[in-house]
Amino acid sequence: MATTETTASTRLAPLLSVLTGAVAGVLVGVALTATAPVSGVANVSEVVSVGLPVARVLLNVAAAATVGLGLLSVLVGYDRPRITEPVLTVARPAAVAAALLWALAALVTLVLRTAEYRPTDTAVSIGDIAGYAGAVAAGKALLIVAAFALVQVGVGILAVRRGERVPPEVRVGLGLFALLALPVTGHSSDWSLHDYTLISLELHVLAAITWVGGLGATAALLPANRVLLAHALPRFSRLATLCLLITAGTGVFNGVVQLALAPDTNLWSALFTTPYGILVLLKVVAAGTIAALGGYVRLKLLPSIVRHERTALALWVTLELTVMGVALGFAVVLTRTPVA
């Protein structure tokens, strides 16, 4: 019994690390932007103003978990089912649970967005939600995300029953496709670089979710199996490097464009004096910290892992995932923060 509990707690540790960091990032971000309410929104309760970014970051964490657990099948390979199936039989139902949480978080976010859009003293009704979804692009996007997450649940259940006969590439592809609706409704980019910022935002989200999800799934399910870890971690490390470059590059580009092209705003002063600029700087610091932690794992620990030696991987990955969660929290608040 003690062994089972230890295994369960070890598997949950990466998820708890991301969630703790994400909620902390949201709370810090909300505190920084408390004096900069969203334009046009009045008399929003504290439950909505705090609960909305928390629900949104939970949506992102659930999406990352769904994508990462599907990606795990690709990382461990297809040619050794005898040693991969014990891991994947845990990953598949976990992915179904994550997709269910993803759909639920999208619907909760929709309710809270409706309450923010139409602040009243009465509870939000189905009619209010339908009206919001019909009038506002973000409402439609959340419904699309919830629908695709439920499709992901169905595909995941099929994978639980039929195993790798349901290609993991399909599961990962569906998960990534479901992410495309929300980013374009979170930032305002009504400037000459709109098309470029739109593409940049999409790439930013896809790379970040793949990076967080892949690392979390690897950390949760592979450390106990040194053979699979030695095979999967080098492959993920290469993918993570690409995701880091895309996430950092697009993040800097998006932040600079928003600040530089905003009317009556000086880039350098806004970077250090506005809530938006400070959040951009905090995200840059978080990205640098993540890169340093990931670099240590790759340069110092990965050679030992490839030799099937015992390492302190769990500690370093836990730290990395916590900072990733903080960055996700900052990102959610950033989408709701006026540039000036």
Secondary structure in CASP SS format (residue, H / E / C, confidence):
PFRMAT SS
TARGET T0000
AUTHOR 0000-0000-0000
METHOD secondary structure of the structure
MODEL  1
M C 1.00
A H 1.00
T H 1.00
T H 1.00
E H 1.00
T H 1.00
T H 1.00
A H 1.00
S H 1.00
T H 1.00
R H 1.00
L H 1.00
A H 1.00
P H 1.00
L H 1.00
L H 1.00
S H 1.00
V H 1.00
L H 1.00
T H 1.00
G H 1.00
A H 1.00
V H 1.00
A H 1.00
G H 1.00
V H 1.00
L H 1.00
V H 1.00
G H 1.00
V H 1.00
A H 1.00
L H 1.00
T C 1.00
A C 1.00
T C 1.00
A C 1.00
P C 1.00
V C 1.00
S C 1.00
G C 1.00
V C 1.00
A C 1.00
N C 1.00
V C 1.00
S C 1.00
E H 1.00
V H 1.00
V H 1.00
S H 1.00
V H 1.00
G H 1.00
L H 1.00
P H 1.00
V H 1.00
A H 1.00
R H 1.00
V H 1.00
L H 1.00
L H 1.00
N H 1.00
V H 1.00
A H 1.00
A H 1.00
A H 1.00
A H 1.00
T H 1.00
V H 1.00
G H 1.00
L H 1.00
G H 1.00
L H 1.00
L H 1.00
S H 1.00
V H 1.00
L H 1.00
V H 1.00
G C 1.00
Y C 1.00
D C 1.00
R C 1.00
P H 1.00
R H 1.00
I H 1.00
T H 1.00
E H 1.00
P H 1.00
V H 1.00
L H 1.00
T H 1.00
V H 1.00
A H 1.00
R H 1.00
P H 1.00
A H 1.00
A H 1.00
V H 1.00
A H 1.00
A H 1.00
A H 1.00
L H 1.00
L H 1.00
W H 1.00
A H 1.00
L H 1.00
A H 1.00
A H 1.00
L H 1.00
V H 1.00
T H 1.00
L H 1.00
V H 1.00
L H 1.00
R H 1.00
T H 1.00
A H 1.00
E H 1.00
Y H 1.00
R C 1.00
P C 1.00
T C 1.00
D C 1.00
T C 1.00
A C 1.00
V C 1.00
S C 1.00
I H 1.00
G H 1.00
D H 1.00
I H 1.00
A H 1.00
G H 1.00
Y H 1.00
A H 1.00
G H 1.00
A H 1.00
V C 1.00
A H 1.00
A H 1.00
G H 1.00
K H 1.00
A H 1.00
L H 1.00
L H 1.00
I H 1.00
V H 1.00
A H 1.00
A H 1.00
F H 1.00
A H 1.00
L H 1.00
V H 1.00
Q H 1.00
V H 1.00
G H 1.00
V H 1.00
G H 1.00
I H 1.00
L H 1.00
A H 1.00
V H 1.00
R H 1.00
R H 1.00
G H 1.00
E H 1.00
R H 1.00
V C 1.00
P C 1.00
P H 1.00
E H 1.00
V H 1.00
R H 1.00
V H 1.00
G H 1.00
L H 1.00
G H 1.00
L H 1.00
F H 1.00
A H 1.00
L C 1.00
L C 1.00
A C 1.00
L C 1.00
P H 1.00
V H 1.00
T H 1.00
G H 1.00
H C 1.00
S C 1.00
S C 1.00
D C 1.00
W C 1.00
S C 1.00
L C 1.00
H H 1.00
D H 1.00
Y H 1.00
T H 1.00
L H 1.00
I H 1.00
S H 1.00
L H 1.00
E H 1.00
L H 1.00
H H 1.00
V H 1.00
L H 1.00
A H 1.00
A H 1.00
I H 1.00
T H 1.00
W H 1.00
V H 1.00
G H 1.00
G H 1.00
L H 1.00
G H 1.00
A H 1.00
T H 1.00
A H 1.00
A H 1.00
L H 1.00
L C 1.00
P C 1.00
A C 1.00
N C 1.00
R H 1.00
V H 1.00
L H 1.00
L H 1.00
A H 1.00
H H 1.00
A H 1.00
L H 1.00
P H 1.00
R H 1.00
F H 1.00
S H 1.00
R H 1.00
L H 1.00
A H 1.00
T H 1.00
L H 1.00
C H 1.00
L H 1.00
L H 1.00
I H 1.00
T H 1.00
A H 1.00
G H 1.00
T H 1.00
G H 1.00
V H 1.00
F H 1.00
N H 1.00
G H 1.00
V H 1.00
V H 1.00
Q H 1.00
L H 1.00
A H 1.00
L H 1.00
A C 1.00
P C 1.00
D C 1.00
T C 1.00
N C 1.00
L H 1.00
W H 1.00
S H 1.00
A H 1.00
L H 1.00
F H 1.00
T H 1.00
T C 1.00
P H 1.00
Y H 1.00
G H 1.00
I H 1.00
L H 1.00
V H 1.00
L H 1.00
L H 1.00
K H 1.00
V H 1.00
V H 1.00
A H 1.00
A H 1.00
G H 1.00
T H 1.00
I H 1.00
A H 1.00
A H 1.00
L H 1.00
G H 1.00
G H 1.00
Y H 1.00
V H 1.00
R H 1.00
L H 1.00
K H 1.00
L H 1.00
L H 1.00
P H 1.00
S H 1.00
I H 1.00
V H 1.00
R C 1.00
H C 1.00
E C 1.00
R C 1.00
T C 1.00
A C 1.00
L H 1.00
A H 1.00
L H 1.00
W H 1.00
V H 1.00
T H 1.00
L H 1.00
E H 1.00
L H 1.00
T H 1.00
V H 1.00
M H 1.00
G H 1.00
V H 1.00
A H 1.00
L H 1.00
G H 1.00
F H 1.00
A H 1.00
V H 1.00
V H 1.00
L H 1.00
T H 1.00
R C 1.00
T C 1.00
P C 1.00
V C 1.00
A C 1.00
END
